Amino acid sequence: MVVKSNLPTVLALALFTATSCTAEPAKPRPNILVIFSDDHASHALSCYGSKINTTPHLDRIAAGGMRFTNAFVTNSICTPSRATLMTGKYSHINGVPVFNRFDGAQPTVAKYLQAAGYHTGMIGKWHLGSDPTGFDYWSILPGQGRYFDPQFIEMGVSKTVKGYVSDIIADQTIDFLEKRPREKPFLLFSNPKAPHRAWEPDEKHAQMYADSDIPEPATFNDDYAGRSSAATEATMRIDRDLKPSDTKGEPPGSLAGAALKKWKYQRYMKDYLRCVASMDDNVGRVLDYLEKNGLVESTVVIYASDNGFYLGDHGWFDKRFMYEPSLRIPLLIKVPGAAKPGAVNDRMVLNTDFTPTIMDLAGLPVPDDIQGRSLAPLLRGETPADWRTAMYYRYYHYPQDHRVQPHYGVRTETAKLIYFNKIDAWEFYDLVKDPDEMNNAYNEPAYAQRVEEMKRELARVKKEAKDEDQFASEPPKDDVVPRRPKTAAPAQ
C-alpha cells in the first residue's frame, strides 16, 4: 500500500500552530501520558467489575476520570491495533492488517504533536517492525520482547537491561519525565509488555493465588454448537492448545478431559493475573511520580489495551474473533477538570478515536482523513447528536498462529452480525437476550428481518470506513524481522 509523505501536512500544522500563537496568548497545553498495555482484557480490571482480580492503581485513573464501558477495537490483534493507535485509521488505510511492517513515513499522532512543539517519547512495546518516527526519544522492545533481562533498542542502539520488564518500563518512563525539557509539554507512550503470552510473573507476585482457584467464566464449556466452522477450526482452546511452556510444566499424567482443562486454566490464569498485578503496581509508581512532582493537574492520563482477550471465555485464550471478550477493551481517561471524577460513559468508542482525541486535547486541528472521532465532548459530559451507534470490524490474519478465519462485521448497541468471508458463513447475535453470544440466531425465522437490516448496516459502515476489500484476497506477507542494531551496549 502506498502511503503519501506527511511532510506537507506537518509543515502546514507547524505554520498553523505558530500563527495561532502570535494571534492570541496560547492556553497552557496539557501533558499527555498514554499507558498502552498488551492483551489486557477489561474483565481483568476491578474498576470494570472483575470477579477474578483487583487493579487498585488502574482504578485510580478511573476514580479520577472517566471509564468507558463500550470501547472496542477495529481489528483485534497486536500490530494492527498499534498502527491504528498511531494513525487514527483502519488497518486497510494505514497499511497494517496483519503483522506487516508499519510505514513510518505516514502521518502519526506523534508527528503532529511533535511539530506543534510537544516533546515526544515511546517506551516499551512498539511491535510495528519499523523504527519509531516522530519521537524525540524512544526505547522499545524488539518484537514481543522478554519478561526477564529484556533487550531494548534505545534510539537505534541495542542493549540488555537486567531486571523484570514491567519494572524497567516504569523506570524508563519516570526517567523520561525527569529528563524532559520543562519548557515543553510532553506526549509519552509508556507501553507495558504485560500481560502478553507467555505470562511470566516476577518474584514479587509469583505466589499470588497459590492457595485459591480462579473462577471459571460462564461460557467456559462452550461446545460451539450452532456457530460456523470457524469456531471449531481455531487453535486457541485451553484444553487442547495451551502448551507446557504456557503452563510452566507438564500436567500430572492422570489428568484428562474436564480435569485437564481445569488444571490448564488455573495455571494459565494465575500467571496472567500475576503479570497484570505487576503491571498495575508499576502504573502506581508512575502515578505517584506525577503526584509528587506537581504534574497531576497538567497531565492527561489515558489507559487502554491493544485488544481484548479470552480469559477462558468460550474455552479459549488469545483474541482475534469479533466476539465480545476480544472486541472489547478497557479505556480509562483522566483529564484534569474535564469530567466529574468517577464518571462512566456507555457510548460506543473505538481505537480509531485515540489519535483525534489526543490531538483535540492538545489543541490541534484533526485532519479530515483521520477516521476516528475525538472523545473530548464525551469527556466533558456532552454527547453529540450524531455519535455513532454502530461500528465496523475486520480481521485478516490466517492461517498463522491460531487459524482464526478472516471475517468482518458490524456491532450495534443491541446486536452483532459477523461474516466469515473465506468460508461464506454468517453469525448473528442478539446482544440484549444473548450477551454471552452463545446462540447464533442467523437462521432463526424470528430474526430474518433483523438480519437483513443488519446486512444493510454492515454495508453502510463498511463503505463509511472506505473498506474496498484492499486486502481481501492476499494481505501483505508477515515481514516483521529482527532488527540489526547499530551497536551493542553492555548489560545494565
C-alpha positions in Angstrom: 0.0 0.0 0.0 1.4 3.4 -1.0 1.4 5.9 1.8 1.9 9.6 1.0 4.6 11.6 2.8 3.3 13.6 5.7 5.8 16.4 5.2 3.3 19.0 3.7 0.8 18.2 6.4 3.3 18.6 9.3 4.7 21.8 7.8 1.2 23.2 7.5 0.4 22.1 11.1 3.6 23.8 12.3 2.6 27.0 10.4 -0.9 26.9 11.9 0.5 26.5 15.4 2.9 29.3 15.0 0.3 31.6 13.5 -2.2 30.8 16.2 0.4 31.5 18.9 1.1 35.0 17.5 -2.6 35.9 17.2 -3.5 35.5 20.9 -2.0 34.2 24.1 -1.8 30.4 23.9 -3.6 28.4 26.6 -1.4 26.0 28.5 -1.3 22.8 26.7 -1.7 19.6 28.7 0.9 16.9 29.0 -0.4 13.6 27.7 0.6 10.2 29.1 -0.7 7.1 27.3 -0.3 3.7 29.0 -1.0 1.1 26.4 -0.8 -2.5 27.6 -0.9 -5.8 25.7 -3.7 -8.3 25.8 -5.3 -6.9 29.0 -9.0 -7.8 29.0 -11.4 -5.3 30.5 -12.9 -8.1 32.7 -9.5 -8.3 34.4 -9.8 -4.8 36.0 -11.6 -4.3 39.2 -13.0 -1.0 38.1 -14.8 -3.0 35.4 -16.2 -5.4 38.0 -13.7 -8.2 37.7 -14.5 -11.3 39.6 -11.0 -12.7 39.5 -8.6 -9.9 40.4 -8.1 -6.3 41.7 -6.2 -3.5 40.0 -6.0 -0.7 42.6 -3.7 1.6 40.7 -5.6 1.4 37.4 -8.7 2.0 39.4 -7.1 5.3 40.5 -7.3 6.5 36.9 -10.9 5.5 36.7 -11.7 7.1 40.0 -10.2 10.4 38.9 -11.5 10.4 35.4 -13.9 8.6 33.0 -14.3 4.9 32.5 -15.7 3.9 29.0 -17.8 0.7 29.2 -18.2 0.2 25.4 -14.7 0.7 23.9 -13.9 -1.6 21.0 -11.1 -2.3 18.6 -11.4 -2.5 14.8 -9.0 -5.4 14.4 -8.3 -7.5 17.5 -4.6 -8.2 17.1 -1.4 -6.5 18.4 0.4 -4.9 15.5 -2.7 -3.7 13.6 -4.1 -2.2 16.8 -0.9 -0.3 17.4 -0.9 1.0 13.9 -4.4 2.3 14.5 -3.4 3.9 17.8 -0.7 5.9 15.9 -2.8 6.9 12.9 -6.5 7.0 13.9 -7.2 4.9 10.8 -8.4 1.4 10.0 -6.0 -1.3 9.0 -6.9 -1.2 5.3 -6.0 2.5 5.3 -2.8 2.6 7.4 -1.5 -0.5 5.6 -1.2 -2.8 8.6 -3.9 -5.5 8.5 -1.6 -8.3 9.9 1.9 -8.4 11.3 3.4 -6.5 8.4 5.8 -3.6 8.8 4.4 -0.1 9.6 5.4 2.6 7.1 6.8 5.3 9.4 6.7 7.9 6.6 2.9 8.3 7.1 1.4 10.9 9.4 1.1 9.8 13.1 -0.2 11.4 16.3 3.4 11.7 17.5 4.4 13.7 14.4 1.5 16.0 14.7 2.2 16.8 18.3 6.0 17.0 17.8 5.5 19.6 15.0 3.3 21.6 17.4 6.1 21.8 20.0 5.5 18.7 22.1 8.4 16.6 23.5 7.5 13.1 22.4 8.5 9.7 23.7 7.8 6.0 23.1 8.9 3.4 25.7 8.2 -0.3 25.9 6.3 -2.4 23.4 6.2 -1.0 19.9 5.8 -4.1 17.7 5.5 -2.3 14.4 8.6 -3.6 12.6 10.0 -0.2 11.5 11.8 2.2 13.8 9.5 4.7 15.6 9.3 8.1 13.9 8.0 11.4 15.3 9.6 10.7 18.7 12.3 12.8 20.4 13.2 9.7 22.4 12.4 6.1 22.1 13.4 2.9 23.8 11.5 -0.1 22.6 11.4 -3.9 22.9 12.3 -5.7 19.7 9.3 -7.7 18.7 7.4 -9.1 21.7 10.4 -8.7 24.0 11.3 -10.8 27.0 9.9 -10.6 30.6 13.3 -11.1 32.2 16.5 -9.3 31.3 14.9 -7.8 28.2 16.7 -6.3 25.3 15.8 -2.7 24.4 16.6 -0.7 21.3 17.2 2.8 22.5 17.4 5.3 19.7 18.7 2.6 17.4 21.2 1.1 19.8 20.6 -2.3 21.3 21.3 -3.1 25.0 20.2 -5.7 27.5 18.7 -4.4 30.8 18.8 -6.6 33.9 15.5 -7.0 35.7 11.8 -7.5 35.1 10.3 -5.9 32.1 7.3 -4.1 33.8 9.7 -2.6 36.4 12.1 -1.5 33.7 9.5 0.2 31.5 8.2 2.1 34.6 11.8 3.1 35.4 12.4 4.4 31.9 9.1 6.2 31.9 10.0 8.0 35.1 13.5 8.8 33.7 11.9 10.3 30.6 9.7 12.5 32.9 12.7 13.5 34.9 14.8 14.5 31.9 12.2 16.1 29.7 12.6 19.8 28.7 10.4 21.7 31.2 9.5 24.4 28.7 7.6 21.9 26.5 4.5 19.8 27.1 5.1 16.1 26.6 3.4 13.2 24.8 4.6 10.0 26.2 3.6 6.4 25.3 4.5 4.0 28.1 3.7 0.6 26.7 3.9 -2.5 29.0 4.6 -5.9 27.5 2.3 -7.4 30.1 0.2 -9.4 30.2 1.1 -10.9 26.9 1.9 -14.6 26.5 3.9 -16.5 27.9 2.7 -14.9 31.1 5.9 -15.0 33.2 5.4 -13.3 36.6 8.1 -11.6 38.7 9.3 -13.0 42.0 7.2 -10.5 44.0 3.9 -11.8 42.5 4.9 -15.4 41.8 2.9 -16.9 44.7 -0.3 -14.8 44.2 -3.4 -17.0 44.1 -1.3 -20.0 45.2 -4.0 -21.0 47.7 -7.1 -20.2 45.7 -8.8 -21.1 42.5 -9.7 -18.6 39.8 -13.5 -18.8 39.0 -14.3 -20.1 35.5 -16.3 -17.9 33.2 -19.9 -18.8 32.4 -19.0 -19.8 28.8 -16.0 -21.9 29.8 -17.6 -25.1 28.4 -18.9 -23.7 25.1 -19.2 -26.6 22.6 -19.5 -24.1 19.6 -22.9 -25.7 18.6 -24.6 -23.5 16.1 -21.6 -21.5 15.3 -19.8 -21.5 11.9 -16.9 -23.9 11.4 -14.5 -21.0 12.2 -15.0 -21.6 15.9 -14.1 -25.3 15.8 -11.1 -24.7 13.5 -9.5 -22.1 15.7 -6.5 -23.4 17.6 -6.7 -21.4 20.9 -8.5 -23.8 23.2 -7.5 -24.0 26.8 -7.6 -27.8 26.9 -6.1 -28.6 23.5 -3.8 -25.8 22.5 -2.1 -24.4 25.6 1.5 -25.7 25.6 3.7 -26.8 28.5 5.6 -23.5 28.1 2.3 -21.7 28.8 1.5 -23.8 31.9 5.2 -23.9 33.0 5.3 -27.6 33.0 3.6 -30.8 32.0 0.2 -31.7 33.7 0.0 -34.6 36.0 -0.2 -37.8 34.0 -3.5 -38.9 35.4 -5.4 -35.8 34.3 -7.7 -35.9 31.2 -10.9 -34.4 29.9 -12.5 -31.7 32.1 -10.0 -32.1 34.9 -7.1 -31.4 32.5 -8.9 -28.4 31.1 -9.4 -27.0 34.6 -5.8 -27.6 35.5 -4.5 -25.8 32.5 -7.0 -22.9 33.0 -5.7 -22.4 36.6 -2.1 -22.4 35.6 -2.7 -20.0 32.7 -5.0 -17.6 34.6 -2.9 -17.3 37.7 0.2 -16.4 35.7 -1.8 -14.0 33.5 -3.2 -12.2 36.6 0.2 -12.1 38.3 1.6 -10.3 35.3 -1.4 -7.9 35.5 -0.6 -7.3 39.2 3.0 -6.4 38.5 1.9 -4.0 35.7 -0.6 -2.4 38.0 2.0 -1.8 40.7 4.2 -0.1 38.1 1.3 2.1 36.9 1.0 3.1 40.5 4.7 4.1 40.6 4.2 6.4 37.6 1.0 7.9 39.0 2.9 8.5 42.3 5.6 10.3 40.4 3.0 12.6 38.7 1.5 13.4 42.2 4.9 14.0 43.9 6.1 16.3 41.1 3.1 18.5 40.7 2.0 17.1 37.3 -1.4 15.8 38.1 -3.3 19.0 37.2 -1.4 19.4 34.0 -1.4 15.8 32.7 -3.9 13.8 30.8 -3.6 10.1 31.6 -5.0 7.5 29.2 -5.0 3.8 29.9 -6.1 1.2 27.3 -5.1 -2.2 25.9 -4.3 -3.1 22.3 -7.2 -5.6 22.2 -9.4 -7.7 24.5 -8.6 -11.3 25.5 -10.3 -14.6 26.2 -9.8 -15.5 29.8 -11.3 -18.9 29.4 -14.4 -17.4 27.7 -15.7 -19.9 25.2 -13.0 -22.2 26.4 -10.3 -20.0 24.7 -7.2 -17.9 25.3 -5.9 -15.2 22.9 -8.2 -12.8 20.9 -8.9 -12.2 17.1 -12.6 -13.2 16.9 -15.2 -10.4 16.9 -16.9 -11.9 20.0 -17.1 -9.5 23.0 -14.2 -10.6 25.2 -11.8 -10.0 22.3 -13.5 -7.0 20.7 -13.9 -5.0 24.0 -11.1 -3.1 25.6 -10.6 -1.2 28.8 -10.4 2.6 28.3 -9.8 5.0 31.2 -9.1 8.7 30.6 -8.3 11.3 33.2 -8.4 14.9 32.0 -8.0 17.4 34.8 -11.1 19.4 35.2 -12.9 17.8 32.2 -15.2 15.2 33.8 -16.7 14.5 37.2 -14.3 12.1 39.0 -15.5 8.5 38.6 -17.7 9.3 35.6 -18.8 6.4 33.4 -19.6 6.6 29.7 -21.5 4.0 27.8 -21.2 5.5 24.3 -19.6 3.4 21.6 -15.9 4.4 21.2 -13.2 2.9 19.0 -9.4 2.7 19.0 -9.5 4.9 15.9 -10.6 7.6 18.3 -7.4 7.7 20.2 -5.4 9.9 17.8 -8.1 12.5 17.3 -8.7 12.7 21.0 -5.1 13.3 21.8 -4.8 15.9 19.1 -8.0 17.6 20.3 -6.9 17.7 23.9 -3.6 19.2 22.7 -5.5 22.0 20.9 -4.7 20.8 17.4 -7.0 20.5 14.4 -7.8 17.0 13.4 -7.2 16.2 9.7 -10.1 15.1 7.6 -8.5 11.8 6.7 -8.4 10.6 10.3 -11.3 8.1 10.6 -11.9 8.3 14.4 -13.6 11.0 16.4 -12.4 13.0 19.3 -13.7 11.8 22.7 -13.3 15.3 24.1 -17.0 16.1 24.1 -17.8 12.9 25.9 -15.1 13.7 28.5 -16.9 17.0 29.1 -20.1 15.2 29.7 -21.6 16.0 26.3 -22.8 13.5 23.6 -23.0 14.8 20.1 -26.4 14.1 18.4 -24.6 12.2 15.6 -22.5 10.0 17.8 -22.0 6.5 16.3 -24.4 3.7 17.2 -22.7 1.1 15.1 -19.0 0.1 14.4 -17.2 -1.9 11.7 -14.7 -4.7 12.4 -12.3 -6.6 10.1 -9.8 -9.4 10.9 -7.4 -10.7 8.3 -4.7 -12.9 9.9 -5.0 -16.5 8.6 -3.9 -19.3 9.0 -0.9 -18.2 11.1 -0.8 -18.7 14.8 -4.4 -19.7 15.7 -6.2 -20.4 12.5 -9.0 -17.9 13.1 -10.9 -17.4 9.8 -10.9 -13.9 8.3 -14.1 -12.1 8.9 -15.8 -8.7 9.1 -18.9 -7.5 10.7 -21.0 -4.8 12.4 -21.8 -4.3 16.0 -24.7 -2.0 17.0 -25.8 -1.2 20.5 -28.1 -4.3 20.6 -26.9 -6.8 18.0 -23.9 -8.2 16.1 -23.5 -9.6 12.6 -20.3 -11.4 11.5 -19.4 -12.6 8.0 -16.6 -15.2 7.6 -15.8 -14.2 4.0 -13.5 -17.0 3.1 -15.9 -19.8 4.0 -19.2 -17.8 3.3 -20.6 -18.2 6.7 -22.7 -15.8 8.8 -23.4 -15.4 12.5 -25.9 -13.2 14.2 -26.2 -12.5 17.9 -28.9 -10.6 19.9 -26.8 -8.9 22.5 -29.7 -8.0 24.6 -31.1 -11.5 25.0 -27.8 -13.3 24.5 -24.9 -11.1 25.8 -22.6 -14.0 26.1 -23.1 -14.8 22.3 -23.9 -18.5 22.8 -26.8 -18.7 20.3 -26.1 -18.0 16.6 -29.6 -16.8 15.6 -28.7 -16.2 11.9 -31.1 -18.9 10.6 -33.9 -18.3 13.1 -37.1 -17.1 11.3 -37.9 -14.7 14.1 -34.7 -12.8 13.3 -34.9 -12.8 9.5 -36.0 -9.2 9.1 -33.4 -8.0 11.7 -30.6 -9.9 10.0 -31.5 -8.2 6.7 -31.4 -4.8 8.5 -28.0 -5.7 9.9 -26.7 -6.6 6.5 -27.6 -3.2 5.2 -26.0 -1.6 8.2 -22.9 -3.7 7.6 -22.7 -2.4 4.0 -23.1 1.1 5.3 -20.3 1.0 7.9 -18.0 -0.9 5.5 -18.5 1.9 2.9 -18.1 4.6 5.6 -14.8 3.1 6.6 -13.6 3.1 3.0 -13.0 -0.6 3.0 -13.0 -1.6 -0.6 -11.5 -5.1 0.1 -8.0 -3.8 -0.2 -6.6 -6.9 1.4 -9.4 -9.3 0.8 -7.5 -11.7 -1.5 -4.0 -11.6 -0.1 -2.9 -9.5 2.9 0.7 -8.3 2.9 3.0 -11.0 4.0 4.3 -11.0 7.6 7.5 -9.1 7.3 8.4 -8.1 10.8 12.1 -9.1 11.0 14.6 -9.0 13.8 16.4 -5.7 14.0 20.1 -5.3 13.4 21.1 -2.8 16.0 23.9 -0.3 15.2 25.9 -1.3 18.2 25.5 -3.4 21.2 25.7 -1.7 24.7 26.8 -3.6 27.8 24.1 -5.0 30.1 22.8 -2.6 32.7 
